[in-house]
Amino acid sequence: MTVDDVLSDIRGKIRGNVPPSIDVSSIEFEGALLVIYTKTPDKFAHNKDLIKNLAKTLQKRIVVRPDPSVLTDIDVAEKKIRQIIPKDAEITNIYFQPDVGEVTIEALKPGAAIGKEGQLLNEIRRKINWAPSIVRAPPIQSKIVQEVRGYLRSMSDERKDILRKIGRKIHRGASTGEKFVRVIALGGFREVGRSCCMLHTQDSKVLIDCGIDVSSETNGTPYIHLPEVMPLEKLDAIVITHAHLDHSGILPIVYKYGYDGPTYCTPPTRDLMTLLQMDYIKVAAADAKKVPYSSEDIRSVIKHCITLGYGDTTDITPDMRLTFHNAGHILGSSVCHFHIGEGLYNIAFSGDIKYERTWLFNPAVNHFPRAEALIIESTYGGRDDFQPSRKEATDRLKDIIRTSLKKKGKVLIPVFAVGRSQEVMIVLENLVKTQEIPAVPVYLDGMIWEATAIHTAYPEYLNNKLRSQIFQQGDNPLLSDIFKRVDSADMRETILSDKDPCVVLATSGMMNGGPVMEYFKNWADDPKNTLVFVGYQAEGTIGRRIQRGAKEIPMNISGSIVSLNVEMAVETCDGFSGHSDRRQLIGFINNMSPRPERVIFGHGEENKCLDLSSTIHKRMNINTAAPMNLEAIRFV
């Protein structure tokens, strides 16, 4: 039975069950959804049981959308929205999504925009036929969020075609015959960087993560040229656990070389990885390195992204369903749970996880309906990898800063723009507020401001305590007056020449280029200054060499290689990591419900993967493995 036969059968059943008074103009697969277009959306809205019964009969997720012909023109619709919603709601932005017939209204006071019992929303729906949703306006406007939404709006017709093509692939039907489930390690196994693997069944090929190792000159990309993976057009889907470049950095290359299917991720991951990918090619060009892809390739990624919130389940191939759960690592990071076949097998891919509540996020989720296998990171899985608590980390950072400021020195903290910088910001804001450190300026250089703006656009992904502080107390620590955005080269020069003490948070986190190097070049030879590492320093990076005590660092200054003397104090403040330490990794597996039958370890240096694999096997009597890149493991 072809997809057209399936769709024809469904159309017949729907038209046979829908009253003649309801105008059904078309019925299409769009991604995992069965979409019914109607010229009378009000009548569908008043008949709630109809959709429920159809979904039950057809065993499909059904969405009803207004036919494009009945949608009010966007300019007219925006005027009507502004007439209906009172001024005191303080609308900041209105985003239309023509491909799905939805309009998102950002307002500083969402309650006033919704109206009593949703009265204003209902009026908007009646007047313009667009499906409205009201969200709280972020306090900092993100350029990336606005550009991504604007681009998707401009591509709405093409986007609809993409979704229909994806829908036809998903609903093509599962094959009969022998079933198998295997995972192929393509990158990030017994190493940190270039994370990538392929989940393969008789009907599906799904890539999980497409990372790049920015510290490697020779082995920076995963093995996606393997015959099992190629041609890229045959891949069914790509799933991205989170935005960091070691998990998403080569995704645009996959589109550049022929892949045209969906990428599944959370909404914050889509926006953050766009930010990081754009910065990556900008830095590569500035350093006169080969630029691996263009901004057009990044736009291809955006165009093909299908975003899911935590807890949402969707079909992604004829025999796979995907659900995202909070991973606690960075904004939007996910533990990806795959349900394969009709109860055949279930695998959870941890991505990078933090199994404790941090200043930003709730702990990683480890309870699932079913999970026979777990593929988990082991970045800090070695026998000596125990991190201090967040409180101990705060006390240590406080002591380091106070010591440096007493000497009238400057504190330089290399940070990853996404995750670590926001955690350090919250700690610094609290230390200043409680007068535990002096109120010196804290400068944010690089992508930190924009990454922070994206955090304010998705408050629902933050932990319960921080959400309550922001919404109920009106106190957002990320917006404190102590933070100063470095928005020009001139401002950076002013900071570099200023004799007064200050704290600078600058990218990149492993000192492989970026603004942090400008401060380091200028401040490294002064023992009054302090360099503080708060994140993982990979082998081969400048950060790792300095952390190990190197006193001379060769640097390219004005086209000449000079040896830079490191006289500034160098400190490591553990406890800020977004990764679980050994104790937390063991706890995550031990407390997992249900207990997995097999655990596969990756995303860690070789000795850490092997050691943690051996420990879990001995302690919990679980079948474990730490495969090398290019190995395949069969589960069924």
C-alpha positions as CSV (number, residue, x, y, z in Angstrom):
1,M,0.0,0.0,0.0
2,T,1.5,3.4,-1.1
3,V,1.4,6.6,0.9
4,D,-1.2,7.9,-1.6
5,D,-3.4,4.9,-1.0
6,V,-3.1,5.4,2.8
7,L,-4.0,9.1,2.4
8,S,-6.9,8.4,0.0
9,D,-8.3,5.9,2.5
10,I,-8.0,8.4,5.4
11,R,-9.6,11.2,3.3
12,G,-12.6,8.9,2.6
13,K,-13.0,8.1,6.3
14,I,-12.8,11.7,7.4
15,R,-15.2,13.0,4.8
16,G,-17.6,10.1,5.8
17,N,-17.5,11.2,9.5
18,V,-17.5,15.0,9.2
19,P,-21.0,16.6,9.0
20,P,-21.7,18.3,5.6
21,S,-22.0,21.7,7.2
22,I,-18.2,21.6,8.0
23,D,-16.1,22.5,4.9
24,V,-13.0,20.2,4.6
25,S,-10.9,21.7,1.9
26,S,-7.9,19.4,2.0
27,I,-6.2,16.6,4.1
28,E,-2.4,16.2,4.1
29,F,0.4,14.6,6.0
30,E,2.7,17.3,7.4
31,G,5.6,15.8,9.3
32,A,4.1,13.4,11.9
33,L,0.7,15.2,11.8
34,L,-2.4,14.6,9.8
35,V,-3.6,18.1,9.0
36,I,-7.2,18.8,8.1
37,Y,-7.7,22.2,6.4
38,T,-11.1,23.8,6.7
39,K,-12.9,26.9,5.6
40,T,-15.1,26.8,8.6
41,P,-12.6,26.5,11.6
42,D,-15.3,27.8,14.1
43,K,-17.5,24.8,13.4
44,F,-14.6,22.4,14.1
45,A,-13.8,24.3,17.3
46,H,-17.4,23.8,18.5
47,N,-17.3,20.1,17.9
48,K,-14.4,19.0,20.1
49,D,-15.4,15.3,20.2
50,L,-15.2,15.1,16.5
51,I,-11.4,15.4,16.3
52,K,-10.9,13.1,19.4
53,N,-13.0,10.4,17.7
54,L,-11.3,10.8,14.4
55,A,-7.8,10.5,16.0
56,K,-8.9,7.4,17.8
57,T,-10.4,5.8,14.7
58,L,-7.4,6.6,12.4
59,Q,-4.6,6.2,15.1
60,K,-3.1,9.5,14.0
61,R,-2.2,12.8,15.6
62,I,-4.7,15.2,14.0
63,V,-4.5,19.0,13.8
64,V,-7.2,21.2,12.3
65,R,-6.0,24.4,10.5
66,P,-7.9,27.1,8.7
67,D,-7.6,27.0,4.9
68,P,-5.2,29.6,3.7
69,S,-8.0,31.3,1.8
70,V,-9.8,32.2,5.0
71,L,-6.8,33.7,6.8
72,T,-6.9,37.4,7.0
73,D,-4.1,39.3,5.3
74,I,-1.1,39.6,7.7
75,D,-1.0,43.4,7.8
76,V,-4.8,43.6,8.3
77,A,-4.7,40.8,10.9
78,E,-2.0,42.6,12.9
79,K,-4.0,45.8,13.0
80,K,-7.1,43.9,14.2
81,I,-5.0,42.2,16.9
82,R,-3.7,45.6,18.2
83,Q,-7.3,46.9,18.2
84,I,-8.6,43.9,20.2
85,I,-5.8,43.7,22.8
86,P,-5.8,46.6,25.2
87,K,-2.7,48.9,25.2
88,D,-1.9,48.1,28.9
89,A,-1.0,44.5,27.8
90,E,2.0,46.2,26.1
91,I,2.5,44.1,23.0
92,T,6.2,44.0,21.9
93,N,6.1,41.7,18.9
94,I,3.7,39.8,16.7
95,Y,5.0,36.7,14.8
96,F,2.9,35.1,12.1
97,Q,3.5,31.5,10.9
98,P,1.7,31.1,7.6
99,D,2.8,27.5,7.2
100,V,0.7,26.5,10.2
101,G,-1.8,29.3,10.4
102,E,-0.6,30.5,13.8
103,V,0.2,33.9,15.3
104,T,2.4,34.4,18.4
105,I,1.8,37.6,20.3
106,E,4.5,38.7,22.7
107,A,3.3,41.0,25.5
108,L,4.8,42.3,28.8
109,K,1.5,41.5,30.5
110,P,0.2,38.2,29.0
111,G,-2.9,38.1,31.3
112,A,-4.2,41.4,30.0
113,A,-3.7,40.1,26.4
114,I,-5.5,36.8,27.0
115,G,-8.6,38.4,28.6
116,K,-11.0,37.0,31.1
117,E,-11.4,33.2,30.5
118,G,-9.6,33.6,27.1
119,Q,-12.2,36.0,25.8
120,L,-9.7,38.2,23.8
121,L,-8.1,35.1,22.3
122,N,-11.4,33.8,21.1
123,E,-12.3,37.2,19.6
124,I,-8.9,37.3,17.7
125,R,-9.5,33.7,16.4
126,R,-13.1,34.7,15.2
127,K,-12.0,38.0,13.5
128,I,-8.9,36.8,11.7
129,N,-9.1,33.0,11.6
130,W,-5.4,32.7,12.7
131,A,-4.8,30.5,15.8
132,P,-3.4,32.9,18.4
133,S,-1.0,32.2,21.3
134,I,0.1,34.7,23.9
135,V,3.6,34.5,25.4
136,R,5.4,36.7,27.9
137,A,7.8,39.2,26.1
138,P,11.4,38.5,26.9
139,P,13.1,41.4,28.7
140,I,16.1,41.4,26.3
141,Q,15.2,41.1,22.6
142,S,17.3,38.4,20.9
143,K,18.4,39.3,17.4
144,I,18.8,35.5,16.6
145,V,15.2,34.7,17.7
146,Q,13.8,37.5,15.7
147,E,15.8,36.6,12.6
148,V,15.0,32.9,12.8
149,R,11.2,33.6,13.2
150,G,11.3,36.2,10.4
151,Y,13.1,33.7,8.1
152,L,10.6,30.9,8.7
153,R,7.8,33.3,8.0
154,S,9.4,34.3,4.6
155,M,9.8,30.6,3.8
156,S,6.3,29.5,4.8
157,D,5.3,28.0,1.4
158,E,8.6,26.1,1.0
159,R,8.4,25.0,4.6
160,K,4.9,23.6,4.0
161,D,6.3,21.6,1.0
162,I,9.2,20.3,3.2
163,L,6.7,19.2,5.9
164,R,4.5,17.4,3.4
165,K,7.6,15.6,1.9
166,I,8.6,14.5,5.5
167,G,5.1,13.4,6.2
168,R,5.0,11.1,3.2
169,K,8.3,9.5,4.3
170,I,7.1,9.0,7.9
171,H,3.8,7.4,6.8
172,R,5.2,5.2,4.1
173,G,4.6,2.1,6.3
174,A,6.9,-0.2,8.1
175,S,8.3,-3.3,6.3
176,T,7.7,-6.9,7.2
177,G,10.5,-9.4,7.8
178,E,13.5,-9.5,10.1
179,K,13.7,-6.7,12.6
180,F,17.0,-5.3,13.9
181,V,18.2,-2.3,15.9
182,R,21.8,-1.2,15.8
183,V,23.9,1.9,16.7
184,I,27.0,2.9,14.8
185,A,29.6,5.0,16.6
186,L,30.6,7.8,14.2
187,G,32.3,10.3,16.5
188,G,32.7,11.2,20.2
189,F,33.3,7.7,21.4
190,R,36.4,7.3,23.7
191,E,36.9,11.0,23.0
192,V,35.3,14.4,23.7
193,G,34.2,16.2,20.5
194,R,32.5,15.5,17.1
195,S,29.6,13.6,18.8
196,C,27.7,11.6,16.3
197,C,26.1,8.2,16.0
198,M,23.5,6.5,13.8
199,L,20.5,4.6,15.0
200,H,19.7,2.0,12.3
201,T,16.7,-0.3,11.8
202,Q,15.4,-2.2,8.8
203,D,13.2,0.9,8.0
204,S,15.2,3.9,9.4
205,K,18.5,5.7,9.5
206,V,18.6,8.4,12.1
207,L,21.7,10.5,13.0
208,I,21.9,11.6,16.6
209,D,24.1,14.7,16.9
210,C,26.4,16.1,14.2
211,G,29.3,17.6,16.1
212,I,32.7,19.1,15.3
213,D,35.9,18.9,17.4
214,V,37.0,22.5,17.3
215,S,40.3,21.6,19.0
216,S,41.4,19.1,16.3
217,E,43.2,20.1,13.1
218,T,43.0,16.6,11.5
219,N,40.1,14.6,13.0
220,G,37.5,17.4,13.5
221,T,34.5,15.7,11.9
222,P,32.7,12.4,12.5
223,Y,32.7,9.5,10.1
224,I,29.6,10.4,8.1
225,H,31.2,9.2,4.9
226,L,30.8,5.6,5.9
227,P,28.8,3.4,3.4
228,E,26.2,2.7,6.0
229,V,25.5,6.5,6.2
230,M,25.9,7.5,2.6
231,P,24.2,8.7,0.5
232,L,23.0,11.4,2.9
233,E,19.7,11.7,1.0
234,K,18.8,8.2,2.4
235,L,18.8,9.4,6.0
236,D,15.4,9.7,7.5
237,A,16.1,12.2,10.3
238,I,18.7,14.0,12.4
239,V,18.2,14.5,16.1
240,I,20.2,17.2,18.0
241,T,20.5,16.7,21.8
242,H,21.8,20.3,22.4
243,A,23.4,23.3,20.7
244,H,27.1,23.1,21.6
245,L,29.3,22.8,18.5
246,D,30.6,19.4,19.5
247,H,27.0,18.2,19.0
248,S,25.7,20.5,16.2
249,G,28.7,22.0,14.5
250,I,28.7,20.0,11.2
251,L,24.9,19.9,10.8
252,P,25.0,22.5,8.0
253,I,27.6,20.4,6.1
254,V,25.2,17.5,6.0
255,Y,22.6,19.8,4.3
256,K,25.4,21.2,2.0
257,Y,26.1,17.7,0.7
258,G,22.6,16.5,-0.1
259,Y,20.6,15.8,3.0
260,D,17.1,17.5,2.8
261,G,15.2,15.8,5.7
262,P,14.1,17.0,9.1
263,T,16.3,18.0,12.1
264,Y,14.5,17.5,15.4
265,C,15.4,19.6,18.5
266,T,13.9,21.8,21.1
267,P,13.1,25.5,20.1
268,P,16.0,26.9,22.3
269,T,18.4,24.4,20.7
270,R,17.4,25.6,17.2
271,D,18.1,29.2,18.1
272,L,21.3,28.6,20.1
273,M,22.9,26.3,17.5
274,T,22.1,28.9,14.8
275,L,24.0,31.5,17.0
276,L,27.0,29.1,17.6
277,Q,27.2,28.0,13.9
278,M,27.1,31.6,12.7
279,D,29.9,32.5,15.1
280,Y,31.9,29.4,14.2
281,I,32.2,30.4,10.5
282,K,32.8,34.0,11.4
283,V,35.7,33.1,13.7
284,A,37.1,30.6,11.1
285,A,37.1,33.4,8.4
286,A,38.7,35.9,10.9
287,D,41.5,33.3,11.6
288,A,42.0,32.7,7.9
289,K,41.0,29.1,8.3
290,K,38.9,27.1,5.8
291,V,35.2,28.0,6.3
292,P,33.4,24.6,6.1
293,Y,29.9,26.0,5.3
294,S,28.0,29.2,4.5
295,S,25.2,31.1,6.2
296,E,23.0,29.7,3.4
297,D,23.7,26.2,4.7
298,I,22.8,27.3,8.2
299,R,19.5,28.6,6.8
300,S,18.8,25.2,5.3
301,V,19.1,23.7,8.8
302,I,16.6,26.3,10.2
303,K,14.2,25.6,7.3
304,H,14.2,21.9,8.0
305,C,14.0,22.1,11.8
306,I,11.0,20.5,13.6
307,T,10.9,21.7,17.2
308,L,9.5,19.7,20.1
309,G,9.0,20.7,23.7
310,Y,9.9,18.4,26.7
311,G,7.5,15.5,27.0
312,D,6.2,15.9,23.4
313,T,6.2,12.6,21.4
314,T,6.3,12.4,17.7
315,D,6.8,9.8,14.9
316,I,10.0,10.5,13.0
317,T,10.2,7.4,10.8
318,P,7.8,4.5,10.0
319,D,9.1,2.6,13.1
320,M,10.4,5.2,15.5
321,R,8.9,7.7,18.0
322,L,10.9,10.4,19.7
323,T,10.4,12.1,23.0
324,F,12.6,14.8,24.5
325,H,13.3,15.2,28.2
326,N,15.2,17.8,30.2
327,A,19.0,17.0,30.3
328,G,19.9,19.8,32.7
329,H,23.1,20.6,30.7
330,I,22.3,23.9,28.9
331,L,19.1,25.7,27.7
332,G,17.0,23.2,25.7
333,S,19.3,20.3,26.1
334,S,17.6,16.9,25.9
335,V,17.7,13.3,26.8
336,C,16.3,11.7,23.6
337,H,14.1,8.7,24.1
338,F,13.4,6.5,21.1
339,H,10.5,4.0,21.0
340,I,11.3,1.6,18.2
341,G,8.6,-0.6,16.4
342,E,5.4,-1.4,18.2
343,G,7.1,-2.1,21.5
344,L,10.2,-3.8,19.9
345,Y,12.9,-1.8,21.7
346,N,13.5,1.5,23.6
347,I,16.8,3.5,23.8
348,A,17.6,6.7,25.7
349,F,20.5,8.9,24.4
350,S,21.6,11.1,27.3
351,G,23.5,13.7,25.3
352,D,25.3,15.8,27.9
353,I,23.6,15.7,31.3
354,K,23.7,17.3,34.7
355,Y,22.1,15.1,37.3
356,E,21.5,17.8,40.0
357,R,19.6,21.0,40.1
358,T,21.8,23.9,39.0
359,W,21.3,27.7,39.3
360,L,19.6,27.5,35.8
361,F,18.1,24.1,35.3
362,N,16.2,21.2,37.0
363,P,18.2,17.8,37.1
364,A,18.3,15.5,34.1
365,V,15.2,13.2,33.7
366,N,15.9,9.5,34.1
367,H,12.4,8.1,34.4
368,F,10.9,6.6,31.2
369,P,7.9,4.4,30.3
370,R,10.4,1.9,28.9
371,A,14.1,1.9,28.3
372,E,16.1,-1.3,27.5
373,A,19.3,0.6,26.6
374,L,21.0,3.8,27.6
375,I,23.8,5.6,25.7
376,I,25.4,8.0,28.1
377,E,28.2,10.5,28.3
378,S,31.3,10.0,30.6
379,T,33.1,13.3,30.3
380,Y,33.8,13.2,34.1
381,G,33.5,9.5,34.5
382,G,37.1,8.8,35.7
383,R,37.7,7.3,39.2
384,D,39.0,10.7,40.5
385,D,36.3,12.9,38.8
386,F,34.4,14.3,41.7
387,Q,33.2,17.9,41.5
388,P,32.5,20.3,44.3
389,S,28.9,21.2,45.0
390,R,27.5,24.4,43.5
391,K,27.8,26.0,47.0
392,E,31.5,25.0,47.3
393,A,32.1,26.4,43.7
394,T,30.5,29.7,44.7
395,D,32.7,30.0,47.8
396,R,35.8,29.2,45.8
397,L,35.0,31.8,43.1
398,K,34.2,34.3,45.8
399,D,37.7,33.8,47.4
400,I,39.5,33.9,44.0
401,I,37.8,37.2,43.0
402,R,38.3,38.9,46.4
403,T,42.0,38.0,46.4
404,S,42.5,39.4,42.9
405,L,40.5,42.6,43.5
406,K,42.5,43.2,46.8
407,K,45.6,43.3,44.6
408,K,43.8,45.8,42.3
409,G,44.0,43.1,39.6
410,K,41.6,42.0,36.9
411,V,39.7,38.7,36.7
412,L,39.4,37.0,33.3
413,I,36.9,34.1,33.1
414,P,36.9,32.2,29.8
415,V,33.3,30.9,29.3
416,F,31.2,29.1,26.8
417,A,28.6,31.6,25.7
418,V,25.8,29.1,26.3
419,G,25.3,27.7,29.8
420,R,28.5,28.4,31.8
421,S,28.3,32.2,31.3
422,Q,24.7,32.4,32.6
423,E,25.5,30.2,35.6
424,V,28.6,32.4,36.5
425,M,26.5,35.5,36.0
426,I,23.8,34.4,38.5
427,V,26.5,33.6,41.0
428,L,28.3,36.9,40.6
429,E,25.0,38.8,40.8
430,N,24.2,37.1,44.1
431,L,27.7,37.7,45.5
432,V,27.5,41.4,44.7
433,K,23.9,41.7,46.1
434,T,24.9,40.0,49.4
435,Q,28.1,42.3,49.4
436,E,30.4,39.2,49.5
437,I,32.5,40.7,46.7
438,P,32.9,44.4,45.7
439,A,30.5,45.8,43.1
440,V,33.0,46.1,40.3
441,P,31.9,46.1,36.7
442,V,31.3,42.7,35.1
443,Y,31.9,42.9,31.4
444,L,30.4,40.4,29.0
445,D,32.3,40.0,25.7
446,G,31.5,37.8,22.7
447,M,28.2,36.1,22.2
448,I,27.3,36.1,25.9
449,W,24.7,38.9,25.7
450,E,22.9,37.3,22.7
451,A,23.0,33.9,24.4
452,T,21.5,35.5,27.6
453,A,18.8,37.1,25.5
454,I,17.8,33.7,24.1
455,H,17.6,32.4,27.7
456,T,15.2,35.2,28.6
457,A,13.1,34.2,25.5
458,Y,12.5,30.7,26.9
459,P,11.9,31.0,30.7
460,E,9.8,27.8,30.7
461,Y,13.1,25.9,30.2
462,L,14.7,27.3,33.4
463,N,14.4,25.6,36.9
464,N,11.3,26.1,39.1
465,K,13.1,28.4,41.6
466,L,14.4,30.8,38.9
467,R,11.1,30.9,37.0
468,S,9.3,31.8,40.3
469,Q,11.9,34.5,41.0
470,I,11.5,36.0,37.5
471,F,7.7,35.8,37.2
472,Q,6.4,36.1,40.8
473,Q,9.1,38.4,42.3
474,G,9.9,40.3,39.1
475,D,13.6,39.7,39.8
476,N,15.8,38.4,36.9
477,P,19.4,38.1,38.0
478,L,20.6,38.0,34.4
479,L,19.4,41.6,34.0
480,S,21.4,43.1,36.9
481,D,23.0,46.5,36.4
482,I,26.5,45.1,37.3
483,F,26.6,43.5,33.8
484,K,28.0,45.6,31.0
485,R,27.8,44.5,27.4
486,V,31.0,44.9,25.4
487,D,29.5,45.9,22.0
488,S,32.4,47.3,20.1
489,A,36.2,47.0,19.6
490,D,36.6,50.5,21.0
491,M,34.9,49.5,24.2
492,R,37.2,46.5,24.5
493,E,40.2,48.8,24.0
494,T,38.9,51.1,26.8
495,I,38.6,48.1,29.2
496,L,42.0,46.8,28.3
497,S,43.7,50.2,29.0
498,D,41.6,50.9,32.2
499,K,43.7,50.5,35.4
500,D,40.7,49.9,37.6
501,P,39.8,46.3,38.8
502,C,37.0,44.5,36.9
503,V,35.7,41.0,36.0
504,V,35.5,40.0,32.4
505,L,33.5,37.0,31.1
506,A,34.6,36.3,27.5
507,T,34.4,33.6,24.9
508,S,35.7,31.1,23.9
509,G,35.6,28.8,26.9
510,M,38.7,26.7,25.9
511,M,40.7,29.8,24.7
512,N,40.8,28.5,21.1
513,G,40.3,32.0,19.7
514,G,37.6,34.6,20.3
515,P,37.6,37.8,22.4
516,V,39.1,36.1,25.5
517,M,42.4,36.0,23.7
518,E,42.5,39.8,23.4
519,Y,42.3,40.2,27.2
520,F,44.7,37.3,27.8
521,K,47.3,38.9,25.4
522,N,47.1,42.2,27.3
523,W,46.8,40.9,30.9
524,A,48.9,37.6,31.0
525,D,52.2,39.2,32.0
526,D,50.8,41.0,35.2
527,P,50.8,38.8,38.4
528,K,48.1,41.0,39.9
529,N,45.6,39.6,37.3
530,T,43.8,36.2,37.5
531,L,42.6,33.7,34.9
532,V,39.8,31.5,36.2
533,F,38.7,28.3,34.4
534,V,35.2,27.3,35.1
535,G,34.6,24.8,32.3
536,Y,36.1,21.7,30.7
537,Q,39.4,22.2,28.8
538,A,39.8,19.6,26.1
539,E,43.1,18.0,25.1
540,G,45.0,20.1,22.5
541,T,43.4,23.4,23.5
542,I,45.3,26.5,24.7
543,G,43.2,26.4,27.8
544,R,44.3,22.9,28.8
545,R,48.0,23.9,28.3
546,I,47.7,26.9,30.5
547,Q,45.7,24.9,33.1
548,R,48.5,22.4,33.2
549,G,51.0,25.1,34.1
550,A,52.5,26.3,30.8
551,K,54.4,29.5,31.4
552,E,55.0,30.4,27.7
553,I,52.2,30.3,25.1
554,P,53.0,30.9,21.4
555,M,50.6,33.5,20.0
556,N,49.9,35.1,16.7
557,I,50.2,38.9,17.3
558,S,49.9,41.1,14.3
559,G,50.9,38.3,11.9
560,S,54.0,37.3,13.9
561,I,54.3,34.3,16.2
562,V,55.5,35.5,19.6
563,S,55.9,33.7,22.9
564,L,53.6,35.1,25.6
565,N,54.8,34.9,29.2
566,V,52.0,33.8,31.6
567,E,52.6,35.6,34.9
568,M,49.0,36.1,35.9
569,A,47.5,33.7,38.5
570,V,45.8,30.7,37.0
571,E,43.0,29.1,39.0
572,T,40.5,26.3,38.3
573,C,37.1,26.6,39.9
574,D,35.4,23.2,39.5
575,G,31.7,22.8,40.2
576,F,30.4,25.0,37.4
577,S,30.4,22.3,34.9
578,G,27.2,21.4,33.0
579,H,28.4,17.8,33.0
580,S,27.7,15.2,35.7
581,D,30.7,14.0,37.7
582,R,31.4,10.3,38.3
583,R,29.1,10.2,41.4
584,Q,26.2,11.8,39.5
585,L,26.6,9.6,36.4
586,I,26.5,6.5,38.6
587,G,23.5,7.9,40.4
588,F,21.7,8.7,37.1
589,I,22.0,5.0,36.0
590,N,21.3,3.6,39.5
591,N,18.1,5.6,39.9
592,M,17.0,5.2,36.3
593,S,13.5,3.8,36.0
594,P,13.2,1.2,34.5
595,R,16.8,-0.1,35.1
596,P,18.3,-0.5,31.6
597,E,19.6,-3.9,30.4
598,R,22.5,-2.4,28.5
599,V,24.5,0.8,29.0
600,I,26.9,2.2,26.3
601,F,29.5,4.8,27.3
602,G,30.8,7.6,25.1
603,H,31.7,11.4,25.2
604,G,34.7,10.9,27.4
605,E,38.5,10.3,27.2
606,E,39.3,6.6,26.6
607,N,40.3,5.7,30.2
608,K,37.1,7.4,31.6
609,C,34.8,5.6,29.2
610,L,36.4,2.2,30.0
611,D,36.7,2.8,33.8
612,L,33.0,3.9,34.1
613,S,31.8,1.0,31.9
614,S,33.7,-1.5,34.1
615,T,32.4,0.1,37.3
616,I,28.8,0.0,36.3
617,H,29.1,-3.6,35.1
618,K,30.6,-4.8,38.4
619,R,28.4,-2.8,40.7
620,M,25.0,-3.2,39.0
621,N,25.5,-6.3,36.9
622,I,24.4,-4.5,33.8
623,N,25.8,-5.4,30.3
624,T,28.1,-2.4,29.4
625,A,30.4,-1.4,26.6
626,A,32.6,1.6,25.6
627,P,32.8,1.3,21.8
628,M,35.4,2.9,19.7
629,N,34.5,5.1,16.8
630,L,33.4,3.0,13.7
631,E,32.2,0.2,15.9
632,A,28.5,-1.0,15.6
633,I,26.5,-2.5,18.4
634,R,23.4,-4.6,17.7
635,F,20.6,-4.5,20.3
636,V,18.0,-6.6,18.5
